[in-house]
Amino acid sequence: MATIHVDGQSYDVDGADNLLSACLSLGLDVPYFCWHPAMGSVGACRQCAVKQYKDADDTRGMLVMSCMTPAADDSRISISDAEAREFRASVIEWLMINHPHDCPVCEEGGHCHLQDMTVMTGHDRRRYRFRKRTHRNQELGPFIAHEMNRCITCYRCVRFYRDYAGGTDLGAFGANSNIYFGRHQDGVLESAFSGNLTEVCPTGVFTDKTHSERYTRKWDLQFAPSICHQCASGCNISPGERYGDIRRIENRYHGAVNRFFLCDRGRFGYGYVNRSDRPLRPEWRSDRNDTAVTLEVDAALGRGADLLRTSRRVIGIGSPRASLESNHQLRELVGEDNFSTGIAAQELACLTAMNALNRNCGLPTPTLRDVEDHDAVLVLGEDLIASAARAGLAVRQAVTARRTELAAERDIPSWNDEAVRTLGQDSYHPLYIAYPIATGLDDISAGSWTLAPADIARLGFAVAHAIDAEAPVVEDLDESTRREAETIAKRLLAARRPLIIGGGSLGSPVVIEAAGSVARALSRRTRQGSLLLVRGEANSTGLTMLGGESLEWALDELDGAHADAVVVLENDLYQRAPREQVDAVLERADTVIVLDHQRTATWQHADLGLPAAAFSEADGTLVSLEGRAQRFFQVFDPRYIRPETRIHESWRWLHALRVDMLRQDTGEITFDAVTRACAEHYPELHDMLGSSPSADYRVRGLKLAREPHRYSGRTAMRAHLDVSEPRASQDVDSPFTFSMEGYNGFDRPREEVAFAWAPGWNSPQAWNKFTDEVGGHLSAGDPGVRLLHPCPGQYDYFVALPERFTPRDSAWQVVVLPRLFGGEETSSRATPIIERAAPVTLRLSVDDAQRLGCSDGDLLSVVTDSGRTNLPVQLDAVLPVGLVGIPAGVEPGLISGDWAELKAEATNHHQGQIMGQRDDETGGRP
């Protein structure tokens, strides 16, 4: 700690900080541009100047850049000094010389860090009267718009894109006052984190192109705290709504999870919520071949209850993309013995194994922020950028943190970014990756091996044995792999805090067990380190903790006539099982009831379809891959904007169905009540009650506002219906209001902050006002509660070690490869994601292609027990012989580990079929 004196006041601060960070952590306003809490200082913009004095007797002082000056003990500075204020005003004037001053038409207006700093420094007029420098803008793909003339040369964009996120296709070109930030030519930004440029850039150079299509100023968006549903990382987001559409997704700060950054799928994959073909009213088919007719709510519930009441046995199929509350209500409706998770058996076995390992492997599960504090990483069977991109970004920070350690040895502070990077150069902590193809982190790895899943597991088990001799010996291990395993083991043992990462991306339980064995070996030897296991979907962890049978079990029960009715919750069965099998099962069932917010192929086969609320229209709880239960809040009430809609949360539909079926009048259900019932019913989920405040939470007697205090146009929301303004919707399920008439301040700590705003801070930099220290945790604590905790006890090593992978002469082992864009069910319905997705191809090794006599672009048929798929070939120089890589989401029911025949007999007609891929059933997904 250190004591600093600011304008005559004394404060205790962290002596390791610079003066800018220290002052901002104290709540003092100092303008800045080039500095960023996650990226440190480079002293490029000179905007954060303050007056520093040698001692109490010094009256002259000198100007220093607060971002480049340590917060040393007994430092004396002045922010309000006249010379410092004049200098800062001159700096902003210099920076604004070439700026177009186009705030009225700039999409960053009202959300702009440059605007905030201009007002803060008192710059209010332009004296420059000559020609401005101009640039040509670039086309950067479906996510990001580019307006280079607004640039103030702060360098934040390239520092984030290249230095922090590891991108290579964005740079700075030119010199002096003529710097250009962009690509060497027009083209799609390749980084999976390019969308963060919209918040990193302090001006309007990089803006959200998906928001541009239906632009709304920030102060006219309605927000709510939410959780990204596009993977299991659990990133916190702030969706913004206007006129019943989600207009943009912003990062919501969480000190233990995503902090300042999101991946592009989480930021831009929301378009499925706004699709025009969404079901908005209950639909009924008296015959499944007939056209559906719409019903009112009471009529739909009555018919649904009658169908269920007269059924012999009802099977419920849940979903890992639905909330805990909705899955629980489905289980209550059909009974514990009739509930399926909706997850395929192999994936469910992987999820169950991961939950068990998180408890009994002997090592804790790290948060994403904790991941950055590890100094040796072993990744088995995961391409993190494809399967859990935000976790991959955290691993990148862990590996590159070696530079910070080298700097500390020379007394260079960690915030002095340029000095740290110049010293560290390409110095990294060891990262080892085993995966069938090249991954997004190979560029910083100390060793990468492209192996079949069985051989990945064998490498892991060999590492475990090299760490702990009591771990099983891997028989028939070649000498090269043994040496590699010993090298990895030595680096893990030498590390201060090693990290093991595994997961279910390859659908291989033995790969997961191998990661668990390495973790257990470390626990037995050093009791140091962590184990992170990657799950596939937003609520995969929570649904596994809730329990239930596999999808195959449910389909078998229906196909065998052991049940005659099925209720499907937010789950497209055609994306999880072979088409022929699902067709047969749904045709055999007498009653099919589907709840979903998308018009899926399963919905098209329903007797009764009930329109469910999407994440933006519902409350619910998800459990992330680290076992953190987090609540997402309803952003808006769709019935207020469009009174003709009959959308309700799935848990509310299911409760009403149960009430009607049992003919019990239990009154109106609330979210707090269903959450409490869920927590009380499942001991493993009991602590979820602490994941968010209840509906009666108040700040100074007020509910919390969803809308900024400048929100306008409430009457206009329904002006096309009635010019008289109706009362705003009343939210009985949360502590938020559907208006700006509630608490919207920043001076009272709270976990649930809907959007970033504080007096004088309209940009995302306002999150600094809500944290205990800049870049720290939220002042009231980070939202959510951990449910998975290590349990003491004896762990037995996994002993059923796999045989070495052996290629076959006429068959290839299938490896289903996750993909960031197009591989997830809901985001792949969003137009920008469709545009960004890479062409769907079949990966084949060069040797196998030669054996088959095919080359790049040729069509091959992949024939398995689940069906036949025609795909163009993409030769892969590192894919092991005997494997065939298929992108996730291409062929439902295809499972990693299946054996397939490859036949070079597809035609161009087949190519048209696969590239179109049943648009009528997938909503245009690639």
N, C-alpha and C positions, 0 to 999 in steps of 0.2 A: 504494500500500500504506500501511497504518497499523498502528501498534502499540497494542494495547489491553491493559489490565490487568484481569483478572477474578479476584476473590478472591485477589489476591496473585500470580497467575501471568500472565506476559506472553505475548501471542500476536500474530502478524502476520496481518492480515486485509485484505480489500478495503475501502479507505476510502470507497468509494461506497455500501457497504451501510449498513443500519441495524444497531443493536446486536443486535436479535433475530436477524436473518438471519446476522450474523457469528457469534454464539454457537452457533446451531444448526449452522452449517457446521463449527465446531470440534468438534462432538459433544457440546456442553454442553446440558443439558436446561433449557429455559425454557418454562413453560406459555403457551399463547396460544389464542385462538379466532378473532377477526375477521380476523387476518392470514392470507394465503395466498401461497405463493411466486410464483404466476402473476399475482396481482392486487394485490400491494402492501399498503400500510398505510392504515388510516383511524382507528385509535385508538378504536374503539367499545367494546371489551369491558373494557379496563383490566386484563386478566389477566396481561400480560407485564411487570408492574412489577418494576424492579430498583432498587437504591440506587446513585446516581452521586455521585462525589466530585470536587471542583474540582481537587485536586492531591494529592500524596502526604501533605501535612500535614493535609488535611481529614479530621476524624474523625466529623463529623455527617452529611454528605452530604444528599441529597434523593432522594425517590422520583421516578422518571421511567418513562414507558412505553417499553420498549426498542424497540418497533416504530416509534416516532415520533422516535427519537433517533439522530442520525448516529453511525457508528463512526469518530469523529474520532481523529486521532493523539493518543496519550497519554491517551485516555479511561480513567477508572478506575471500575469498577463492582463491585458485589457481588450475586450471585444468591442466596447463602445468608444474607444479612443478616436478622436476626430481624424487623425492621420490614417488610422487603420480603415475607418469607414470611407474616407476619401479614396484610398487606394483600392478598396474592394469595388467602389462605384466605378472607378476608371477601368478596372479589369473587365467588369461586365459590359461596359461600353465598348471596349476593344473587341470583346467576343461577339458583340451584336452588330459590328460594322457590316458584315456580309450576311447577316441573318435577314430573311425576307420580311420579318414582322407580319406574318400571315396568320396570327392567332385566330381570327374569326373563321378561317377555313381549314385550319390545321386540326387534324384528328387528335392531336395530343392536348389540345386546349382544355383547360380545367383539370388536367391530369398530368401537368407538365412541370418537371423539376426546374426547367429554365424559367418558367413564369414565376414559380415560387421564389427563386433566388433573385430574379429581377426586382420583384416587389420588396424583398427583404433588404436589398442593397440600396433601394431608393432610386434606381434608374428609371426615369419616366419620360425621357425625350431623346430624340435622335438628332445629332448634330452633323453626322456624315452625309454629304450631299453628292457623292460621286458614284460612278458605276460600281455595282456590286459584282463580286466574283460569282460565277454561275457554273453549275455542273449538269451533266446529263444523268438522269436516274437510270437504275437498272431494274430489270425484271428478275426477281429473286425467288419465284415459285409461288405456290398457292397460300402460303402462310404470312409472308412478310411483304409489306409495301415499302418503297425506298424513295426518300426525298432528300437528296444529298445537300441541297442548298440551305437546309436548316442546321447544318453541322456547326458545332463550336469547337471541334478538335479536342475533345476531352480524352479520347483514346479508350474510353470504357468499353466500347463495342469489341474492338480487337483483343483487348485484355481479357474480356470474358470469353469470347468465342475461341481464341487460340490458346491463351495461357491457362484459363480455368477449365473450359469444356473440351479442349483438345481438338477443336476443328482446324482444318487446314485450308479452307477455300474462301476465307474472308481475310482481307489484309488492308494495310494502309499504303497508299501509293502517292508519290509526289514528295514535296519538301516545302519547308518554310510555311508560308501562308496559303499554299495551294495543295492541301492534303485531301485525298479522296479515300473514303472508306467503302469498300465494296469487294466484288469478285474481279478476277482478271478479265472476265467477260460475263454477259448475262447468263443466268442459269440458276437452278434450284439450289438453295443453301443446303448443304449436305448434313450438317450437324443435327443430331436428334434434339438439340436444345436451342435451336435458332430462335424460337419464339421468345426467349428471355431477353432478346435484344430490345423488344418493345418496352420492357421495364428497366433494363439496364441503361439504355440511351436516355439522357436527361432532356432531350428535345424530341422533335417529331421526325427524325431521320428514318427510324425504323418503326413502323406502325402495324397493327394487327389487321391484315387484309380481310379476314373473315368478319371483323367488326365493320369494315368499310362498307360492306354490302347493305347494311341497315344501321347506319351510324347513329349513335346517341351520346350526348355529353355525359360524363361521369355523374354529374349531379342529378341527372334525370334517369339514372338506372336504379332499380331496386335490387338490393343484395341480401344474401344470407350466408352464414358460415356453412361450408359444405366440404365434402370429401370427394376426391377424384375416384370415379368408378371404373377407370380404364385399366387398372392393374391392381395388384395387392399391396403396393407400397404405402398407401394411406396418406398421400399428399393432401394438404389442406388447400382449398380453393375458395375464391369469392366469385360465384356466377352473378352476372349482372343482367337484369331482365327489363324489358320495356314492351308494352302492348302484348304481353303474353308470349314473347319470344326471348330466348336467351341470346344476348347480343355479344357477349364476350366472357371469357374466363380469365380472371386475374389470380396471381399467386397470393395465397393467404399465409402469413408468416406463422410458422410453428417451429419453436426453437429446438425441438428434438427430432423433427422429421425433415420436411423439405426446406425449411428456412426461406431463402430468397428465390429459389428456382424450381421450375416445373419442366417436365419433358414435353415435347411437341404433341404427342398423342393426348396427354392430359389437358393441354391448353387449347387445342384446336379440334378435338374429337367430339365436341358437344352437339354437332349439327343434327344428330338423330332425334334430339328433343324437339326440334323445330320442323320436322318433316311434315309435309302437307297430307301425306297418306296415313298419318297416325289414326288409330281408332279413337273416336271422341265420345261415342255413345255405346251402350250395350248392343250387341248384335245377336240375333237369333236365327237359326236355320232349322226349320221343321224337317227338312231333308238336306243332307250335306251337299248335295249337288245343286240345291236351289240357291238363289241369291239371298244374302242375309237381309233381314229387316231389323230396323232399330227399335229399341224398347226404352221405356222409362225405367228408372231405377227400381221402383217397387215391383213392376211387372217382371223385370229381369231376375230379381231376387226370388220372387215367387216361383218362377219356372225353374230356376236353378235348385231351389230347396226341394221342390216336388221331384225333380230328377234324382237328387241325392237320396231323398227319403225312400224312394221306391227301388233304389239300387240294392243289389245283393251285397256288394262290397265295393268300397271306393278306395282307390289308390291316389295318394297325393304325391306329386313330383315337384320338389322344391328347386331352388336355383342359387348358385354361388354369386349371382349378380343381384339378388334380392336381399333385403335387410334381414337381420335376425328376427325382428318383430313379425315380418310377413311370413317367414319360414315357420316360426313358432305357431302362428295362427293357423297355417295350413295343417301342421301336425295336430293341433287341437281339433280341427275339423274332421280329419280322417281317422285319427287315432294313431298312437305310437307305432303299432305293429303294421300300419299301412303307409308309412311315410318313407319316401325315397328322397335322397339329397338332390337327385337329378344329375349327379356326377358319375361318369363312367367308372367301372370297377377298378381299372388299373390306376386311374388318377386318384380315386378315393383311397386306395391302398397306399399310394405315395403320400397323400395328405395326412393320413392317420399315422404313418411312420414319422413324418416330420413333426407332428404335434408331440408324439412320444419322445422324440429325440430332444426337442426343446425343453422338455421337463427333466429327462434323466441322463443326458449326455455328460453332465457335470460342468458345462460351460453356459454362461448366460447368452441370451439373444440381444444383440446390440440394437440401439436405435440407429437411424440413418446418420444422425450426427455423430454417434459413437463410432460408426464405421470409419470416419475420417481420422480417428485417433489410433488406428492400428498400424503397425510397422512391418508386417509381413502378411501376405494374403495368398491363400490357395483356393482357387475356384474349380470345382469339379462339376462338369456337365451343365454349365450355364453360359450363355452369351448375355451378359447382364444388360447391355444396351438394348437388346431385343425383348428381354423378358421382364426386366424391372429397371427401366432406364435411370430412374432417379437414384437407385441403389448403385448403379454403375458409375454415375457421376460422383457419388460419395467415395467409391473405391478409388477413382482417379485422384481425388484429393488426398486420400490416405497414402497412395504411392508417391505422389509428388511432394509430400510433406518432408521427405528426406532433405530437401533443400533448406527447409526451416531449421532442421536440426544442425546442419552444417553451419548455417548462419549463427545460430545460438552459440556454437563453440567459439565464434569470433566476435561475440557480443554485438551482432547485428540484429536489431529488433525484427520480429516476424512481420510487422506491418510495413517495413521498408521493402516494398515488393520488388523494385528493379534491382536493388542490391542483392536480395535473396536469390532472385532468378539468375542474375549474372554469376554469382558464386556457384550456385547449384548446377547450372547448365542441365545436363541430362542425368543427374544423380537421382535415383529412385529407390524407394523401399522395394524389396523383392515381391513380385507378383507372379504367380504361376497359374496357368490356365490349361485345363484339359477339356476339349470340346471337339465335336466331329469336323467343324469348319473353322475358318478364321473368325475372330470375334472383334468387337468394337474396342477392346482394351489391349489388343495384342501389341500396339505401338509402344506401350510402356511396360510390357511384361519382361521379366527376366528369363522366362521360359514358357513356350506355348507348344502343346502337343495336340495334333488332330488324331483322335482315336475313336474307335467304336465304343458305344456305351459300356460294354462288358470290360473293355480294356481301360476305360476311364476308372471304373470301379476297382479294377485290379491295381492300378497305380495308387489309388487312394488307400487301399488296404495295405499295400507295400509301404507307404509313408507311415501309416499307423504302426506297423511292425517295427519300422526303423526308429520310431520314437519310443515305443514301449515293447519290449521283447515278449510280453505276455499276450500281445495281439497276435492273431493267427498268421502263420507264414503263408505267403502266396506261392503256391507250387508252380513249377515250370515258368518262372519269371526270367525273361532274358536279361543278360548282364547289363545291357544299356539301360533298361527300365529300372533295374535295381540301383544302379548308380544315381540315376535321376531322382529316385525316391529317397535315397540317402541324403542327397544334396538338399532337397526340399525339407526333409526332416531336420537337418542341421540348422537351416535358416529359420525354421519355425521355432525351434528350441532356443535359438539365440535371440529371438525377438523379445522385446519388452511386452508386447501385446499382439499375439498372432490372431488372425481371423481366418476361419474356414467358411466357405460359401458353397452350398449345394442347392438342390431344388428339384422340382418335378418337371422341368421343361422337356426332358428326354423321356419322360414316362417310365423311368427305370428305378424301381425300389432299391436295387443293389448300389446304384450310384449314390442315393441318399444315405444308405447304410454305410457306405465307404466314408462319406463326409462325417457321419456320426462317429465312426471308429477313430478317425483322426482327431476329432474333438475330444473324445474320451481319452485317447492316449495322451493328449496335451494336459487334460485335467489331472490324470494320474501322475504325470511327471512334473508339471510346473504349476498347475492350478491357475494358469494364466491364459487369457484369450477369450474368443467368442465364437459362436456358431450362428450363421445367418442362413436360413433356408427359404428359398423363393417359391411362393405359391403363384398360381396362374391368374385367379380372378379376385375381384374386389373383396368378396366375403368368403373365399375358400376356407380360410382359417376358422372363421366363426361358425360356418355351417358344419364343418367337421366336428367342432366342439359340441354343437347342438346334437349331432348324431343322426343316423338314418341309414337306409340301405342304398345300394348302388342303383344307377339308372337301368342296368341290365336286369336287375331283380324286378324292378317295376314293369319293364316290358315283358319279361317272362310271365309274371303274374297275370297280366292282361292277355297275353297271347295264349296262355294255357287255360283261359276262362275261369281262373280262380278269382277274378274280379271283373266287374262289368262296367265300371265307371272310373273316370280318371279326372283329377283336377290338376292342371299344369300351371305353375306359378312362374311368370317371367322367365321362361325357358323355351327356346326353340329346339325341340327334340331333333329336328332335321339338321341342326348344326352339331349334334353330339352322337348320332347313331346313323347307320346306313339308311338311305331313303326307303328301300324296299321293306326293311324291318319296321320302320316307323309307320309306313303306309298300312302294312298288315295289321299292326297293333291298333291303330286308331280306327281302322275300318271294322275291326272285330268288337271294339268297345261300344256298348249301347249308349253311353253318355260321355261326352268330352266337353269339359269346361276349361277355358283358357283365360288366364289373367295376364295381360301384357300391355306395354306402352308402345309396342311396335306391331305392325301388321305382318307377322312372320308366317312362314309356311305352316307352322303348327296352328296359328290362329285361324288360317283358312280352312282347317279341318274341324273346327270346333262347332258343337251344337250351340253353345252359348259362349260368347266372348265378352269379357268384362274389361273395360278400358282402365288400365292401371296408371297411376301417376309415375312419371319419370323422377329421377333424383331431384330435379329442380322444383317439383310440385309436391314433394312428400317429405316426411320426417322418417328417420330410421337410424339404425346403428350397424356399422360394419366393423370387422376385426381385421387389421392389417397383417402383413406377413411377420411383423415383430410381435404379434399378439396384442396390439393396442386397440381397444374398443373405442370408436369415435363416432359421434353423431353427426349426421348431415341434416340441415334444417330446410324446410320448405322455403323456396325463394319467393314464390307468388301463388295466389289462389287462381287457378285457371277458370273457375266458374264466375269469378268477378269480371274478368276481362271478356270471356265468351260465355254468357249465361246458358247457351244452348248445350254446352259440353256437360258430360256426366262422369268426368274423371274423378276417381278416388284412389287413395293409397290402397295397396293390395291388402294390407292387414285390416283395413276397415271393411273392404269388400268381404273378406273371409270371415270376419267376425259376424257381419250381418247375415251371411249365408248360414252360418252355424245357428244363429238365433232363430232364423226362419225355419231351418230344418228341424230343430228341436222344439219349435213353437214356445220359446222362452223370451220373455220381455225383460232384458237386462239393462235397458236404457242405453244412452249414448256412451260409446267407449272413447277414451282419451289415449293419447300416446303414452303418457306417464303410466297409465294403468296397464297397457299391454307390455310395456318395457318391464314393469315390476313383475308381471306374471311370468315373463320370459326368464328374468333373473332368478325368480324363486323356483322355477321348475327345473333348471339345469344348474347344478352346483358349480360347474366350471365357469358359468357365465354370471355368477352372483355379483361380482364386482362391477359389472357393466352399469349398474345404477349410478356409479360415480363418474360416468363418462361425460355427463353434461348437466347443467342446471335444470331443475324441474320447471314446469310452466308457471309456478308462482314466484319465480325469482324476480327481484326488482332491484333497481339502483335508485336510491333516493325516492323510493315510492313509484318509480316509473318503469314501464316495460322498455325494452330496447328497440330502437328504431331500425327498420330495414332500409330506410331511404335517407340520403344526405339531407342536410337541413335546407338546401336550396332546391330541393325537388319541386318540380312544377308539373302542371297539366293533369292533375287528378281528375278534374271534370272531363277533360278530353278523352280519358280512357273509355268512357261509355257515351260520348257525345253522339255517336251514330245511332244510339238506341234511345237516349233520353237526355235532354239538356239539363235536367235537375240532377244534382250530384247525390248519389246514394251514399249511405254510410259505408266506410271502408270495411273490408272483411275482418271479422274478429277471429283471432287465432287463440284457440283454447288449448292448443297442444304445445306451445312453446312460450318463452318469455319475450318474444318479439312481436312488434306491431307491424301491420301492413300499411305503414305511413311513416312520415318523418316526425310524427308527434310522439316522441319517446326519447329516452336518454340516448344521446349521440356523442357524448364527451369522451375524452381520453384521460382525464385526470383521476378517474376511479378505476383501479385495476380490475379487469375481468378476463375470463378465458375466451368467451365467445365474442369476437370482434368481427362484424360483418364485412367491413371494408376499411381501407386505410385512409384516414383523414384526421388532421389535427390543425388547429389554427396556424395559418401560414404554410401548411404542408399539405398540398393536394395530391402530390405525386406518390408513387409507391414508397418513396423514402420516408413517408409518414409512419411506417412501421417502427422506426426508431423511437417514436414517442410512446409506444406500447410495451417496450421491453425493459427488463431490469437493467440492462446495459446494452449498448449497441452490439448487435450480433449475438445477444444472449438468448434468454428465454422470456416469454411473455411475463409481465409483472405479476399477474395473478396465477401464474403457472400455465404450462402448456396443456391444451385440451386433451382429453382421453385418459384412459386408465389401462395399465398393462394387465392382461389376463393369464399369460403364459409365464410361469415362474419355474426356475430349476428346483427340482425336488431332491433332497438327499436320499441316497440309497445306492445299492450295489448295481452296477451296470455290467451286463454280460456282453462281451464282444460278439458281433455277428460272425458266424462261422461258416455259413453256406456260401463260400466264395465262388464267384463265377469262373467258368472255363474261359480260356483265351478265345477271342472272336476268330472264327474261321470262315472265310468266304466260301460260298457254294458255287457250283458250276453254272446252274441255270436259275438261280434265285438271288435276290438282293434283299438285305435287311432294311426295312423302312426306318428312317429317322425323321420325325415330324419336327420342323424347325420353327420356333416362334419368330414372329416378325413384328416390329414396332408399328408399322403402318399396314393395316389390312388384315391383321391376324387376330383382332379382338372383335367380338360379335357386334357390339353396339357402335363403337367409334367407326367401324368400317362401313357404316351407313352414312357417314358424314361426307359431303362432297369434297372438301379440301383433303381429307384423308385418302379418299379414292384417287384424287389427282396425284397425291404424293407417293402412293404405294408403288413399289417396284413391280415390273412385270412378273407374273407368276411363272416360275420355271421349275424344272426338275433338275436337281444337282446330281451330277455323275462324275466319277473320277475319270481322268484322262485314259487310264488303262482300260477301264470298263467300257468306255465309249469306243475305243479302238476295237475291243473284242466284239462289240455289237455292230461295228461299222457305221457309227453315227457321229455327227459333229454338232457344234453349236447351232441351235435353232431348229434342229430336226425334231419331229414329233415322235414321242414314244408313248405307248400305252402301259400304264401301271396297273397290273391285275392282282388283286388280293381277294381274300374271302369277303371283304366288305364292299367290293365293287370294282369298277374300272374307271380310271382317270387318264385323260390324254393331255400331255404337257410338252412344251418345247424344252429341249435339253439345254442346260447351262453347264459347261465343263468347269470342274473345280480342281485346281492343281493340287490341293492338299487333302481333299476328302479321301478317307481310306477306301481301298478297293473292297468291293462287296457291300457297300452301303449306297442307298439312294435317298437323297434329301428332298422332302416334300414340304412346301411352306404350310404353316398352320392355317386352318380355315378353308383349305381348298377342297378336301374330300372328307366330309363328316364320317365319323366312325373309323377313320384310319388311325392306327395306334402304332407308336414307336415300338419297334421290336417285331412287328409283323414281317413275314417274308412275302415278297412280291415277285411276279414275273414281269419282265420288260419285253415289250413287243414293238418292233419298228414297223407298225402297219397302220398308224393313224394317217388321216388325210387332212387337207386344208379345211374340209367341212368340219372335221373334229376340232380343228383349231378354233374355228368360229364358235363352236359350241362351248369350249372351255373358256375363251376370253369373254364371252357374253355371260356365261355361267348363271343361267336361270334368273334373269333380272326380275321376272315376275314374282319370284319367291324370296329373293335376298334383298330387294329394295335397291338394286343397282350396285351391290357390293362387288368388288373385284374378286 
